[in-house]
Amino acid sequence: MRFFRSHDDYAMVAPFFDAVLGPFMTAVQQEIRRTMGRLAVRDVLDICCGTGRQVRLLAESGMRGVGIDRSPSMLDMAGSRSRGLIPFLLGDARNLPFRDNSFDGALLSFALHENEPHMWRPMVREATRILRPHGRLLILDYLAPGNLARPGAVGPLLIHAVEWMAGERHYRNFRKFVSRGGLEGVLQEHPVRITDKSLHFFGMVGLVSCVKERSMG
């Protein structure tokens, strides 16, 4: 399937995305797969799915996976690599085209930090809205902002370099995300409760499992 391209920030990087970042993401993507399996997730929505690498892993484990992203170029890659076996939709994470209680699990992987702060709440709200009762939202993103600021440390320098190369707007949003306390700091402003957390990339990235705490109004 080919998608109409308009203001696609990832048009230039989509063909090389997995080759460059895939090796670094393998371990944490396998952790996401194991976590979803342990939570007995049957169907899962990967929000901001990119090239679909994660949702393909979930589908290989027997889950019904669906991916959604706003980048047509990323979705072209996702569709071609899944050979049409996984549904991939063009859409906005702030307005998901699914009814309430549609999925057991949802995933936001490195999606919050690249967006403006005013988008974080509607993204989390939508991700929990489509979950069934007792469903889980997994979020992977930067945390421990102190670690990201350690002078001279190779890991933080590499992360800052990658985020800077993603573009001025992307890097600006990344810095705003970190300044708000990273993933755990941002989620304090949202009506979700973290039930589990694991650390990755030398403690600079967290994978958290969340449930809805109260009304997402």
C-alpha positions in Angstrom: 0.0 0.0 0.0 1.3 3.5 -0.9 0.3 6.5 1.2 0.0 10.2 0.1 3.0 12.2 1.4 2.5 15.5 3.0 4.9 17.0 5.5 6.5 13.6 6.1 9.4 14.2 8.5 10.7 10.7 8.0 10.7 10.6 4.2 14.5 10.7 4.0 15.3 8.4 6.9 12.7 5.6 6.5 14.7 3.4 4.1 17.7 3.4 6.5 15.9 3.5 9.9 16.1 -0.2 10.8 19.6 -0.6 9.4 21.0 2.2 11.6 18.9 1.9 14.8 17.7 -1.7 14.6 20.7 -3.4 16.2 20.5 -1.0 19.2 16.7 -1.7 19.6 16.8 -5.5 19.5 17.2 -6.2 23.2 14.5 -3.8 24.4 12.1 -4.9 21.6 12.5 -8.5 22.8 11.8 -7.3 26.3 8.6 -5.6 25.1 7.6 -8.9 23.4 8.2 -10.9 26.6 6.3 -8.3 28.7 3.3 -8.4 26.4 3.3 -12.2 26.5 3.6 -12.2 30.3 0.6 -9.9 30.5 -1.4 -12.3 28.3 -2.0 -9.6 25.6 -4.0 -11.0 22.7 -4.3 -7.9 20.5 -2.1 -4.9 20.6 -1.9 -1.5 19.0 1.6 -0.1 18.3 1.1 3.6 18.2 3.7 5.5 16.2 4.8 2.2 14.9 7.5 3.4 12.5 8.7 0.6 10.2 6.7 -2.0 12.1 9.6 -4.0 13.4 8.1 -4.2 16.9 4.6 -5.1 15.9 6.0 -7.8 13.6 7.8 -9.4 16.6 4.5 -9.3 18.6 2.7 -10.9 15.7 5.3 -13.7 15.5 4.5 -14.4 19.2 0.9 -15.0 18.3 -0.6 -11.6 19.1 -2.9 -9.8 16.7 -0.9 -6.7 16.0 -2.0 -3.4 14.4 0.3 -0.5 13.7 -0.5 3.2 13.2 1.8 6.1 12.3 1.6 9.6 10.8 4.6 9.0 8.4 3.6 7.5 5.0 7.3 6.6 4.3 7.5 4.6 7.5 4.3 2.9 6.7 5.5 2.0 3.2 8.4 0.2 4.8 6.2 -1.5 7.4 3.7 -2.7 4.9 6.4 -4.1 2.5 8.2 -5.9 5.3 5.1 -7.5 6.8 4.0 -8.7 3.3 0.4 -7.5 4.0 -0.1 -9.8 7.0 -0.3 -6.9 9.5 -2.7 -3.9 9.2 -0.9 -0.6 9.2 -2.9 2.6 9.3 -2.0 6.2 8.6 -3.3 8.3 11.5 -2.8 10.7 14.4 -1.9 9.3 17.8 -4.1 12.0 19.4 -7.2 10.8 17.6 -7.1 7.0 17.1 -9.6 5.5 14.7 -10.7 2.8 17.1 -13.6 2.4 19.6 -13.2 2.3 23.3 -12.1 -1.1 24.7 -10.7 -2.4 21.4 -7.3 -3.8 22.6 -5.7 -5.7 25.4 -2.4 -3.8 25.0 -1.0 -0.6 23.5 2.5 0.6 23.0 4.2 4.0 22.7 7.9 3.4 21.8 10.1 6.5 21.8 7.0 8.5 20.7 6.3 11.0 23.4 9.7 12.8 23.5 9.6 13.6 19.8 6.3 15.6 20.1 5.4 18.9 21.5 4.4 18.9 25.2 0.8 19.8 24.4 0.5 16.5 22.5 1.6 14.2 25.3 -1.7 14.2 27.3 -3.9 13.5 24.3 -1.6 10.7 23.1 -1.7 9.0 26.5 -5.4 9.6 26.8 -6.1 8.0 23.4 -3.7 5.1 24.1 -5.6 4.2 27.3 -9.1 4.9 25.9 -8.8 2.1 23.4 -7.7 -0.4 26.1 -10.1 -2.9 27.5 -10.6 -3.1 31.3 -7.3 -4.3 32.9 -5.5 -3.6 29.6 -1.9 -2.4 29.7 -0.1 0.5 28.1 3.6 0.0 27.6 5.7 3.2 27.1 9.4 3.2 26.2 11.2 6.6 26.5 13.9 8.6 28.1 14.1 8.9 31.9 16.7 9.8 34.5 17.5 13.2 33.1 20.5 13.5 35.4 22.2 10.6 33.6 21.6 12.2 30.3 23.4 15.3 31.5 26.6 13.5 32.8 29.5 15.5 31.3 31.8 13.4 29.1 29.8 10.2 29.3 29.6 8.5 25.9 26.0 7.2 26.2 24.4 10.6 26.8 26.6 12.2 24.1 25.5 9.6 21.6 21.8 10.1 22.5 22.0 13.8 22.2 23.8 13.4 18.9 21.1 11.1 17.5 18.3 13.4 18.7 20.0 16.4 17.3 20.5 14.7 13.9 16.7 14.0 13.8 16.2 17.7 13.3 15.9 21.0 15.1 12.2 20.5 16.1 12.8 16.9 17.2 15.8 17.9 19.3 13.9 20.8 20.9 11.1 18.5 21.9 13.5 16.0 23.3 15.1 18.6 25.5 11.7 19.7 26.7 10.8 16.1 27.6 14.0 15.6 29.6 13.6 19.0 31.3 10.1 17.8 32.6 11.8 14.9 34.3 11.8 12.4 31.5 9.2 9.6 31.2 8.3 9.3 34.9 8.2 13.1 35.4 5.9 13.5 32.4 3.6 10.7 33.5 3.0 12.2 36.9 0.9 14.8 35.0 -1.3 12.0 33.5 -4.0 9.8 35.1 -2.1 6.6 34.8 -0.3 4.4 37.3 3.0 2.7 36.6 2.9 -1.0 37.7 6.3 -2.2 36.4 9.5 -0.6 35.2 12.7 -1.8 33.6 15.8 0.2 32.7 17.6 0.1 29.4 20.5 1.8 27.6 22.6 2.2 30.8 19.6 3.5 32.8 18.9 6.4 30.4 15.7 4.7 29.0 12.8 3.2 30.8 10.1 0.7 29.8 7.0 1.2 32.0 3.8 -0.7 32.1 0.8 1.5 33.0 -2.9 1.1 33.9 -5.6 3.8 33.9 -5.8 5.3 37.3 -8.9 7.5 37.0 -11.0 9.2 34.4 -9.0 10.4 31.4 -11.2 13.5 30.9 
